[in-house]
């Protein structure tokens, strides 16, 4: 039996390119969703591009990668958006569809789901 440490989630997901692919699959789903799309209404392409990079950096760092996230904490970044429980469930559905589409293994899917759920209290406004 090996005592070698397990690779980070970042490594097991496929590293930076895989996280970019996941974000690039997920964001169009969210932008085009009839319930969630309004959160990006009126944003310039440049603002969306910067937002995408912040998400990539955040997820890469959180998964144990070498990226450095320079944005605010989740509570600050989502305060005032009035994200509801229903919005959250739609987001989680799109996240699951993205992971299925990209063939993320079940163990890693569960870790990503758990990580996302850990953010819910800072994102959903009651």
ZIRAGI-V828711 format. One line per field, one symbol per residue. ss: DSSP state (h for helix, s for strand, l for the rest). psi: psi as a letter, one per 30 degrees, with the letter a starting at -180 (. if undefined). A space follows every 50 residues. Layout:
ss: ???
psi: ???
This chain:
ss: llllllllhhhhhlhhhhhhhhhhhhhhhhhhllllhhhhllllhhhhhh hhhhhhhhhhhhlllllllllllhhhhhllllllhhhhhhhhhhhhhhhh hhlllhhhhhhhhhhhhhhhhhhlll
psi: kkgkkklleeeffgaeeeeeeeefeeeeeeefkfeffffgkfkleeeeee eeeeeeeeeeefgglgljkgalleeeffkffhkleeeeeeeeeeeeeeee efhkleeeeeeeeeeeeffeffekk.
